[in-house]
Amino acid sequence: MKQIENRKFVLASHNAGKLREFSDLLKPFGYDVRSAADLELPEPEETGTEFEQNAYIKAFAAARATGLPALSDDSGMCADALNGAPGVYTADWATLPDGSRDFYMAMEKTENLLREKGAEGPEQRRARFVCVICLCFPDGETEYYRGEVEGHLVWPPRGDLGFGYDPVFQPEGYERTFGEMTAEEKHGWKPGDEHALSHRARAFKKFAQARLGAS
Ligand code: IMP
């Protein structure tokens, strides 16, 4: 297996919420990590129709631009009543014509579509967050790690912790939304723990076990 040399890699993301969560998750491991945003790398266009494809596009672009292994995250929220939408288009639903993002607007759009479908109880409002992490080396060698968390969508949004759609997502078995949880609660995992909660922590745990020596 190809090694991550000198404990150095790039986080292929410009999303502040994801970068914050990755830096929390990576903290115990002592790697030298820079983000694509710090390095002012251009953001490639996400043209894939699967999380894996977009994760690859981002990681490959950053690995080629820097000569370092790159780690990317493509993620999104999939609502059962909307046949899995917004899915890979989760960020797009929040994007305004000037390129800025309005997540309240995106959550409201999701809510309106759920109402049109008559989706009322938690069972009809079932949704999952999906995260695919891609590790890509400059020569194109690639690995994927996937994490998912089941839950349901609530309205109105609750909590201002977290980012994106966190205020409307209540994970199964919890009374609070991700927006009402601290980062530690939302990840639900640190090295040595058996379980992780969030989709990102579940994917990261697999990556950390395969690549960072986590137990
Ligand atoms: P992309 O991976 O850059 O296409 O963006 C994924 C989008 O999914 C983000 O912009 C968020 O809106 C949403 N998302 C992904 N992960 C989370 C999360 O942990 N909490 C809330 N929203 C998320």
Residues whose N, C-alpha, C, O or C-beta is under 5 A from the ligand:
A	BS01	IMP	D73 D74 S75 G76 M77 V88 T90 A91 F163 G164 Y165 D166
